[in-house]
Amino acid sequence: MIKSIKYFLNKHFYIDTLLSNKLLLSVIHGLFVLLFLNFFKPFKLDNLKEYFFNYSLLIAVLYVIVLFVIFVILEKINYKKWTYGSIIIVTLFFIFILSFVTWYSGGIYKDIYGLKRLSFLLFYRYTSYVTIFSIPLLFVINDELSKLKIKRKKVIEKKLSKSQEENIIIYSENKKENIRLNINKLIYISITGNYVSFYITTDKGIKELVFRNTLSNIIKQIKKYPFIFRCHKSYIINTNYIDSISGNARGYFLKANKIKNLIPVSRKFNKEYLEKIIN
């Protein structure tokens, strides 16, 4: 039991999708709180009478602002090793900050109209009750948003596949060398030392093209293609050719339908995210 809990807490949490949807999730969070408070009128809020709606609107706006600021801070931190344990700690910190900001601001509003303030501890408890419902909802909505983005990405990929049949040119860092290929025929790219290998599908099988370059320079030139994904420090893949995932949390591998060898994946990507990328 303890080992299972420890494994879960140390499991990698892919936070990038949350951060990419930060504004929309923050607004949804505020709308949920506004509807929740007005529909149920919990915590004896109906005692506010004619001041209730404006008070609930103020609280909802603060829920939007505080969550958005937290997301921005997390984005600035740019920490790559998020785990479920660290996310739980951030959530508890968020609840405390949210409680204090809404309690303090709501207190000012109540003072203006001569209304009774609640103690911070009681307000903190009420805020915790609300976030028990709102935080899981955000994760569910974020998952659905991610799925919609992936579907949209697939539509773009199909359009690009039809319109980008011509060859592209990839240049070396010094611009003295280049390689010409059809991006839709590219299966994956790997690097060994200073030399990059491009694996291309042809009518006669897999063809390898090699020239001196870096993956960082290459990804800058082809990142506009939504099916191109750098899965590892030494590998770039075309997700259109990937059809299965193997391995475990200690290390996943991708299997392309045109090649026999497995392509390693950086440990910062979890299986759920990889499945979304290749499906």
C-alpha positions as CSV (number, residue, x, y, z in Angstrom):
1,M,0.0,0.0,0.0
2,I,2.7,2.5,1.0
3,K,4.8,1.5,-2.1
4,S,1.7,2.1,-4.3
5,I,1.2,5.6,-2.8
6,K,4.8,6.4,-3.1
7,Y,4.8,5.3,-6.8
8,F,1.8,7.4,-7.5
9,L,3.2,10.5,-5.8
10,N,6.5,10.1,-7.8
11,K,4.7,9.5,-11.1
12,H,5.4,12.1,-13.7
13,F,2.7,14.7,-14.3
14,Y,2.6,16.3,-17.7
15,I,1.7,19.9,-16.8
16,D,2.2,21.5,-20.3
17,T,-1.4,20.9,-21.4
18,L,-2.8,22.7,-18.3
19,L,-0.5,25.7,-18.9
20,S,-1.4,25.9,-22.6
21,N,-5.1,26.2,-21.6
22,K,-4.5,28.5,-18.6
23,L,-6.7,31.4,-19.6
24,L,-9.7,29.2,-20.7
25,L,-9.4,27.0,-17.6
26,S,-9.2,30.1,-15.3
27,V,-12.4,31.5,-16.9
28,I,-14.2,28.2,-16.7
29,H,-13.1,27.9,-13.0
30,G,-14.6,31.3,-12.2
31,L,-17.9,30.6,-14.1
32,F,-18.3,27.3,-12.2
33,V,-17.9,29.1,-8.9
34,L,-20.3,31.8,-9.9
35,L,-23.0,29.2,-11.0
36,F,-22.3,27.0,-7.9
37,L,-22.7,29.9,-5.5
38,N,-25.9,31.3,-7.2
39,F,-27.5,27.9,-7.6
40,F,-26.9,26.4,-4.2
41,K,-26.3,29.5,-2.1
42,P,-24.2,27.5,0.4
43,F,-22.5,28.6,3.6
44,K,-25.5,30.8,4.5
45,L,-24.7,33.2,1.6
46,D,-28.4,34.0,1.2
47,N,-28.0,36.1,4.4
48,L,-26.3,38.7,2.2
49,K,-29.7,39.3,0.6
50,E,-29.5,42.1,-2.1
51,Y,-25.7,42.1,-1.8
52,F,-25.4,38.4,-2.6
53,F,-25.0,38.5,-6.4
54,N,-22.3,41.2,-6.5
55,Y,-20.5,39.4,-3.7
56,S,-20.6,36.1,-5.6
57,L,-19.5,37.9,-8.8
58,L,-16.5,39.4,-6.9
59,I,-15.5,35.9,-5.6
60,A,-15.8,34.4,-9.0
61,V,-13.6,37.0,-10.6
62,L,-11.0,36.5,-7.9
63,Y,-11.1,32.7,-8.6
64,V,-10.3,33.5,-12.3
65,I,-7.4,35.9,-11.4
66,V,-5.8,33.8,-8.7
67,L,-5.8,30.6,-10.8
68,F,-4.5,32.4,-13.9
69,V,-1.6,34.0,-11.9
70,I,-0.7,30.6,-10.4
71,F,-0.6,29.2,-13.9
72,V,1.6,32.0,-15.1
73,I,4.0,31.5,-12.2
74,L,4.2,27.8,-12.9
75,E,5.0,28.6,-16.5
76,K,7.8,31.0,-15.6
77,I,9.3,28.4,-13.2
78,N,9.5,26.0,-16.2
79,Y,10.1,23.1,-13.9
80,K,10.4,19.9,-16.0
81,K,10.1,17.2,-13.2
82,W,6.5,17.7,-12.1
83,T,5.0,14.7,-10.3
84,Y,1.6,14.0,-8.8
85,G,3.1,14.7,-5.4
86,S,4.3,18.2,-6.4
87,I,1.0,19.0,-8.0
88,I,-0.8,18.1,-4.8
89,I,1.5,20.5,-2.9
90,V,0.8,23.2,-5.5
91,T,-2.9,22.6,-5.2
92,L,-2.8,23.0,-1.4
93,F,-0.8,26.2,-1.8
94,F,-3.3,27.4,-4.4
95,I,-6.2,26.8,-2.0
96,F,-4.5,28.7,0.8
97,I,-3.7,31.7,-1.5
98,L,-7.2,31.6,-3.0
99,S,-8.7,31.5,0.5
100,F,-6.7,34.5,1.7
101,V,-7.3,36.7,-1.4
102,T,-11.0,36.0,-1.5
103,W,-11.4,36.3,2.3
104,Y,-9.5,39.6,2.4
105,S,-11.2,41.2,-0.7
106,G,-14.6,39.9,0.3
107,G,-14.0,41.3,3.7
108,I,-13.4,44.8,2.3
109,Y,-16.7,44.4,0.3
110,K,-18.6,43.4,3.5
111,D,-17.0,46.3,5.4
112,I,-18.3,48.8,2.8
113,Y,-21.9,47.6,3.3
114,G,-21.6,46.9,7.0
115,L,-21.9,43.1,6.6
116,K,-20.4,40.6,9.0
117,R,-17.0,39.1,8.2
118,L,-16.2,35.4,8.5
119,S,-13.1,34.2,10.3
120,F,-10.2,33.2,8.0
121,L,-10.3,29.6,9.2
122,L,-14.0,29.2,8.4
123,F,-13.5,30.9,5.1
124,Y,-10.6,28.6,4.3
125,R,-12.8,25.6,5.1
126,Y,-15.5,26.8,2.8
127,T,-13.0,27.5,0.0
128,S,-11.6,23.9,0.4
129,Y,-15.2,22.5,0.0
130,V,-15.6,24.4,-3.3
131,T,-12.3,23.4,-4.7
132,I,-13.0,19.7,-4.0
133,F,-15.5,20.0,-6.8
134,S,-13.8,22.6,-9.0
135,I,-10.3,21.2,-9.3
136,P,-11.3,17.7,-10.5
137,L,-13.6,19.4,-13.0
138,L,-10.7,21.5,-14.4
139,F,-8.7,18.3,-15.0
140,V,-11.6,16.7,-16.8
141,I,-12.2,19.8,-19.0
142,N,-8.5,20.1,-19.7
143,D,-8.4,16.5,-20.9
144,E,-11.3,17.2,-23.2
145,L,-9.7,20.4,-24.5
146,S,-6.5,18.5,-25.2
147,K,-8.5,15.9,-27.2
148,L,-10.1,18.6,-29.2
149,K,-6.7,20.2,-30.0
150,I,-5.3,16.8,-31.1
151,K,-8.4,16.3,-33.4
152,R,-7.8,19.8,-34.9
153,K,-4.1,18.9,-35.3
154,K,-5.0,15.8,-37.2
155,V,-7.2,17.8,-39.5
156,I,-4.4,20.2,-40.2
157,E,-2.0,17.3,-40.8
158,K,-4.3,15.9,-43.5
159,K,-4.5,19.3,-45.1
160,L,-0.7,19.6,-45.0
161,S,-0.3,16.1,-46.3
162,K,-2.2,17.1,-49.4
163,S,-0.6,20.5,-49.9
164,Q,2.9,19.8,-48.8
165,E,3.9,17.0,-51.3
166,E,6.9,19.0,-52.6
167,N,10.3,18.5,-51.1
168,I,11.7,20.7,-48.4
169,I,15.3,21.7,-47.8
170,I,17.0,21.4,-44.4
171,Y,20.2,23.4,-43.9
172,S,23.1,22.8,-41.7
173,E,24.1,25.3,-39.0
174,N,26.7,27.0,-41.2
175,K,24.3,27.0,-44.2
176,K,27.0,25.3,-46.4
177,E,25.3,21.9,-46.5
178,N,21.7,21.0,-47.1
179,I,19.5,18.0,-47.6
180,R,16.3,17.8,-49.7
181,L,13.5,15.4,-48.7
182,N,9.7,15.0,-48.7
183,I,8.6,15.7,-45.2
184,N,5.6,13.3,-45.6
185,K,8.0,10.4,-46.3
186,L,10.2,11.1,-43.3
187,I,9.8,8.4,-40.6
188,Y,12.2,9.6,-38.0
189,I,15.5,11.4,-37.4
190,S,18.3,10.4,-35.0
191,I,21.7,11.8,-34.1
192,T,25.0,10.2,-33.4
193,G,27.8,12.5,-32.4
194,N,27.7,15.4,-34.9
195,Y,25.9,13.5,-37.7
196,V,22.2,13.3,-38.2
197,S,20.4,10.4,-39.9
198,F,17.1,10.9,-41.8
199,Y,15.1,7.7,-42.3
200,I,12.9,8.1,-45.4
201,T,10.4,5.6,-46.8
202,T,10.7,4.9,-50.5
203,D,9.3,2.4,-53.0
204,K,12.4,0.3,-52.5
205,G,12.3,0.4,-48.7
206,I,13.9,2.6,-46.0
207,K,16.6,5.0,-47.2
208,E,19.0,6.7,-44.8
209,L,20.3,10.2,-45.5
210,V,23.2,11.5,-43.4
211,F,24.8,14.9,-42.9
212,R,26.4,17.0,-40.3
213,N,23.9,19.0,-38.2
214,T,22.1,19.2,-34.8
215,L,18.6,18.2,-33.9
216,S,18.0,21.7,-32.4
217,N,18.7,23.3,-35.7
218,I,16.6,20.8,-37.6
219,I,13.6,21.1,-35.3
220,K,13.6,24.9,-35.8
221,Q,13.2,24.3,-39.6
222,I,10.4,21.7,-39.5
223,K,8.5,22.4,-36.2
224,K,5.7,24.0,-38.2
225,Y,4.6,20.5,-39.3
226,P,2.2,19.3,-36.5
227,F,3.1,15.7,-37.0
228,I,6.8,16.3,-36.2
229,F,7.6,15.7,-32.5
230,R,10.9,15.6,-30.7
231,C,10.4,12.7,-28.3
232,H,13.9,12.4,-27.1
233,K,17.1,14.5,-27.0
234,S,18.4,12.2,-29.8
235,Y,15.3,11.5,-31.8
236,I,12.6,13.4,-33.8
237,I,9.7,11.4,-35.1
238,N,6.9,11.7,-37.6
239,T,3.8,10.7,-35.5
240,N,2.0,9.6,-38.7
241,Y,4.3,6.5,-38.8
242,I,4.0,5.6,-35.1
243,D,1.5,2.9,-34.3
244,S,2.3,1.6,-30.8
245,I,3.9,2.3,-27.4
246,S,5.9,-0.1,-25.2
247,G,7.8,0.0,-21.9
248,N,6.8,1.5,-18.6
249,A,7.2,4.7,-16.5
250,R,11.0,4.0,-16.3
251,G,11.2,4.4,-20.1
252,Y,8.8,4.2,-23.0
253,F,9.5,3.3,-26.6
254,L,7.7,4.0,-29.8
255,K,7.3,1.5,-32.7
256,A,7.0,2.7,-36.2
257,N,5.2,0.5,-38.7
258,K,8.0,0.8,-41.3
259,I,11.0,-0.1,-39.1
260,K,12.0,-2.8,-36.6
261,N,14.0,-0.9,-34.0
262,L,12.2,0.9,-31.1
263,I,12.5,4.7,-30.7
264,P,13.2,5.8,-27.1
265,V,11.1,8.5,-25.4
266,S,12.2,11.1,-22.8
267,R,10.9,10.3,-19.3
268,K,9.3,13.7,-19.1
269,F,6.5,12.4,-21.4
270,N,4.0,10.0,-19.8
271,K,2.0,7.3,-21.6
272,E,-1.3,9.2,-21.6
273,Y,0.3,12.2,-23.5
274,L,2.1,9.9,-26.0
275,E,-1.2,8.1,-26.7
276,K,-2.8,11.4,-27.5
277,I,0.1,12.4,-29.8
278,I,0.0,9.2,-31.9
279,N,-3.8,8.6,-32.0
